[in-house]
């Protein structure tokens, strides 16, 4: 009787297990919407650690570094142009649809379960390495700003996490594609202080995560296949 119950329990848990800890890395395409009129795409890299409270409720600590660029000192009357070599860290909570919906027996809902929304807090260290503050066409026109600053921001992210399962039907590798809007609390991301609006920094991100341990069980199957 004991062995029969143990066998039943083991079978019932098939497909329910997941790792509570992930390590990942990826790249981002960045654009800054600030006081420089022209936006320029740049690339940054990131590494992250994820604690999975469930397969669909995640807490993420992430560090990234790269460059941000924008403006054109010749083409625009303000003369604003910049390059920011930044480093940043964020903490985000991420909720995937699978935590809220019933995806059993529905191929469509099974796909939709991996869409997520995320919000958190971030801190970025700005190092303006190239900057043009004077206009070439308007005599005496100058835009002030700081060459070095540290600012908080609010990261808002929407995305999709594609899970790859191992032979035990556990999510072992995760491919993440997302769009993130970082709402700055300051106005020095581009090295300029102008206007009444704060800077906005957007990112298209692609990353991969690997499960690294802390196996536990979920209340329902993670993989319907």
C-alpha positions, 0 to 999 in steps of 0.5 A: 500500500505504501509503495503504491501511494508513493508511485502514484504521488511520483506520477502525479508530480510528473511535469510539476517540478521546477528550479527556483534559481536561474542565471542568465545573460543577454543583450539590449538595443537601447534608445534615449528620448531626452533633450537631444533631438536625434535618437540613436540605437546602441547595444548593452549587455546584461547578466541576471539572477532570478528567484522563481517563487513559482514558474510564473512568478519571478524576482530578478536582480540584473546588472547591465553595462553599455553605451547610450547615444543621441543627438547631432551637433551639426544637423540640429540647431541646439547642437546637442550630442552625447555618448553615455557609458553607463552601468546599471542595476535593477530589481524587478518582480515579474508576473507571467499569465500562467500564474493567473489563467487555466491553460490546461487543455488549450493550445492557445492558452498554453502559448499565452501563459508565458507572456509577462509584465514586470515592474521594479526599481533601478539605479544607473551611473552615468558617465558622459564621455562625449558631449556637445553643449553649444549650438553651431547656429545660435550664438551663445546658446548653451545647454547645461548638464552633468558629465557624471551622475547617478539616477533612480529609474522605474523599469516597466517591461512586457515580454515573453519567456519561451521555456525549454524542458529537459527529459524530466519535463522541467523548464531548464532553459528559458529564452526571453524577449522583451520591451522595457521602458525605463522612466528616469527620476532625473534629467541627466541620462543624456548629460543635458538638463533642459525642458520640463520632462524627464528622460525616457530610456527604452530597450528591446531585450533578448536573453537566455536563462539556465536553471541552476538548482533548488528543485521544488514542485508547482501546484499544476503541470507546467508543460502540457505536452 
